[in-house]
Amino acid sequence: MGAPRLRLRSLTAEEEQILAEKVADKRLPARIHERYRLITLVGDGATPAAASRIVGCSDGKAEHWVHRFNASGFATFEKSPGRTGRPVVIDGQQVRALIRVALSRPEDLGLPFTQWSVSKLRAYCLKEGLIPPITSEWLRRLLRREGVSYQHTKTWKQSPDPEFEAKKTASSTSTSSARRTAPSSASTSAARSN
């Protein structure tokens, strides 16, 4: 005599309504929709093995979901299995806040510098509570993944002189005219090498 056949317990009126809605919902992820289809087929009289062949999954999977339904109904059907690995450290909202700050000008936030560096951005975001404590390298990789990168740049001091631009332009024109004259040492050093 073989093992007793696995049977689906009776569904309540509420469970029947949920099952009908879920099977009709084509927006559900395929693996979750498959679970509800298995319960429908087994509820209509198919064995778990036959239901699994119709749906296209293993016999063990069909039996698992019948056992799970019998124990807890649909309460855990859409929950993902226990995650293994490291929990999420920084969520999407925190990433968006970080990018918003990274793309802003430090001066607009009342800071005394004109360029962000990764360490300055990290310090500011930590102080404001926008991100959890992460390393500068982790932050740099996160920014790069989001399309924001920082290179080591030369920093420029802004002059308080209102005539700075005019003086700078005058200075650059005199430098370029000096470059047009042939340097005298070039011909001398070329003559010495002969």
Contacts in CASP RR format, 6 or more apart in sequence:
PFRMAT RR
TARGET T0000
AUTHOR 0000-0000-0000
METHOD contacts of the structure
MODEL  1
MGAPRLRLRSLTAEEEQILAEKVADKRLPARIHERYRLITLVGDGATPAA
ASRIVGCSDGKAEHWVHRFNASGFATFEKSPGRTGRPVVIDGQQVRALIR
VALSRPEDLGLPFTQWSVSKLRAYCLKEGLIPPITSEWLRRLLRREGVSY
QHTKTWKQSPDPEFEAKKTASSTSTSSARRTAPSSASTSAARSN
5 47 0 8 1.000
6 47 0 8 1.000
6 48 0 8 1.000
6 63 0 8 1.000
6 66 0 8 1.000
6 67 0 8 1.000
8 39 0 8 1.000
8 42 0 8 1.000
8 43 0 8 1.000
8 66 0 8 1.000
8 69 0 8 1.000
8 70 0 8 1.000
9 69 0 8 1.000
9 70 0 8 1.000
11 19 0 8 1.000
11 43 0 8 1.000
15 73 0 8 1.000
15 74 0 8 1.000
18 74 0 8 1.000
19 36 0 8 1.000
19 39 0 8 1.000
19 40 0 8 1.000
19 74 0 8 1.000
22 28 0 8 1.000
22 32 0 8 1.000
22 33 0 8 1.000
22 36 0 8 1.000
22 74 0 8 1.000
22 77 0 8 1.000
23 33 0 8 1.000
23 36 0 8 1.000
23 37 0 8 1.000
23 40 0 8 1.000
25 33 0 8 1.000
26 33 0 8 1.000
28 36 0 8 1.000
32 77 0 8 1.000
32 78 0 8 1.000
34 55 0 8 1.000
34 56 0 8 1.000
34 57 0 8 1.000
35 65 0 8 1.000
35 77 0 8 1.000
36 77 0 8 1.000
37 51 0 8 1.000
37 54 0 8 1.000
37 55 0 8 1.000
38 48 0 8 1.000
38 51 0 8 1.000
38 52 0 8 1.000
38 55 0 8 1.000
38 57 0 8 1.000
38 61 0 8 1.000
38 62 0 8 1.000
38 65 0 8 1.000
38 66 0 8 1.000
39 65 0 8 1.000
39 66 0 8 1.000
39 69 0 8 1.000
41 50 0 8 1.000
41 51 0 8 1.000
41 54 0 8 1.000
41 55 0 8 1.000
42 48 0 8 1.000
42 51 0 8 1.000
42 62 0 8 1.000
42 66 0 8 1.000
46 54 0 8 1.000
48 59 0 8 1.000
48 60 0 8 1.000
48 62 0 8 1.000
48 63 0 8 1.000
48 66 0 8 1.000
49 59 0 8 1.000
49 62 0 8 1.000
51 62 0 8 1.000
52 58 0 8 1.000
52 59 0 8 1.000
52 60 0 8 1.000
52 61 0 8 1.000
52 62 0 8 1.000
55 62 0 8 1.000
65 77 0 8 1.000
68 76 0 8 1.000
68 77 0 8 1.000
69 77 0 8 1.000
89 132 0 8 1.000
89 134 0 8 1.000
90 98 0 8 1.000
90 131 0 8 1.000
90 132 0 8 1.000
90 134 0 8 1.000
90 142 0 8 1.000
94 130 0 8 1.000
94 131 0 8 1.000
94 132 0 8 1.000
95 142 0 8 1.000
95 146 0 8 1.000
97 125 0 8 1.000
97 130 0 8 1.000
97 131 0 8 1.000
98 121 0 8 1.000
98 125 0 8 1.000
98 130 0 8 1.000
98 131 0 8 1.000
98 139 0 8 1.000
98 142 0 8 1.000
98 143 0 8 1.000
99 143 0 8 1.000
99 146 0 8 1.000
99 148 0 8 1.000
101 109 0 8 1.000
101 121 0 8 1.000
101 124 0 8 1.000
101 125 0 8 1.000
101 128 0 8 1.000
101 130 0 8 1.000
102 116 0 8 1.000
102 121 0 8 1.000
102 143 0 8 1.000
102 148 0 8 1.000
103 148 0 8 1.000
105 114 0 8 1.000
106 113 0 8 1.000
106 114 0 8 1.000
106 115 0 8 1.000
106 116 0 8 1.000
106 120 0 8 1.000
106 124 0 8 1.000
107 113 0 8 1.000
107 114 0 8 1.000
109 124 0 8 1.000
111 120 0 8 1.000
111 124 0 8 1.000
113 120 0 8 1.000
113 155 0 8 1.000
114 155 0 8 1.000
114 156 0 8 1.000
114 158 0 8 1.000
115 153 0 8 1.000
115 155 0 8 1.000
116 150 0 8 1.000
117 150 0 8 1.000
118 136 0 8 1.000
118 139 0 8 1.000
118 140 0 8 1.000
118 143 0 8 1.000
118 150 0 8 1.000
119 136 0 8 1.000
121 139 0 8 1.000
121 150 0 8 1.000
122 131 0 8 1.000
122 134 0 8 1.000
122 136 0 8 1.000
122 139 0 8 1.000
125 131 0 8 1.000
126 133 0 8 1.000
131 139 0 8 1.000
134 142 0 8 1.000
140 150 0 8 1.000
143 149 0 8 1.000
143 150 0 8 1.000
161 167 0 8 1.000
END
